[in-house]
Amino acid sequence: MAESDRRHSIVVYMVNGHPLDIPGEPHTFEWFHGNRSFKEDLQDLIGPFNPQDVAVIVDPLPGGQGWQNMLSGLLDHRIRLVVTHLALFSSAQRQQLIGVCAQVGAQLVTPSDAGRNMTPGDRRIAP
């Protein structure tokens, strides 16, 4: 495979059951907002993209098998852009992800507030 063909992947890394979620409350730490389409939310973060270039990795906890697969994909130069929220990770994991992305030349995109600053009129809150 030619080098130009190997760097077309966009990975969205998400965690279910994050420690910042409040037990018994659905989606309290939700940084992708389900009341709009995934494509619209992602486009807000990274701009126009080809949906065929996107892979979504969901781990039950931060640093699971999906994390390992993502790091391997980065080191193999199969991933050119990672979209995730850094609040999901331990300090060591954040530094590892930032360092690996810098080492391989991949872009790391993170949302700014994970929805913590939403108000009732915010477009991201479901009616």
Residue pairs with C-beta under 8 A, 6 or more apart in sequence:
3 77
6 77
6 78
7 77
7 78
7 79
7 80
8 53
8 80
9 53
9 55
9 73
9 78
9 79
9 80
9 81
10 46
10 49
10 53
10 54
10 55
10 79
10 80
10 81
10 82
10 83
11 54
11 55
11 56
11 57
11 70
11 73
11 79
11 81
11 82
11 83
12 32
12 42
12 54
12 55
12 56
12 57
12 83
12 84
13 57
13 59
13 66
13 67
13 70
13 82
13 83
13 84
13 88
14 32
14 56
14 57
14 58
14 59
14 84
15 58
15 59
15 60
15 61
15 62
15 88
16 58
16 59
16 60
17 60
17 61
18 29
18 61
18 62
18 88
20 28
20 29
20 87
20 114
21 27
21 28
21 29
22 28
27 34
29 87
29 114
29 115
30 114
30 115
31 85
31 111
31 114
31 115
32 38
32 41
32 42
33 41
33 115
33 124
33 125
34 126
35 124
35 125
35 126
35 127
36 123
36 124
39 51
42 49
42 54
42 83
43 49
45 83
45 109
45 111
46 81
46 83
46 109
57 66
57 67
57 69
57 70
58 66
59 65
59 66
59 67
62 88
62 89
62 90
62 93
63 89
63 90
63 93
67 93
70 79
70 82
71 96
71 97
71 100
73 79
74 82
74 100
74 101
74 104
74 106
75 100
75 104
77 104
79 106
80 105
80 106
80 107
81 106
81 107
81 108
81 109
82 97
82 101
82 106
82 107
82 108
82 109
83 109
83 110
84 97
84 108
84 109
84 110
85 110
85 111
85 114
86 94
86 97
86 110
87 114
89 97
97 108
98 108
100 106
101 107
101 108
115 124
118 124
118 125
119 125
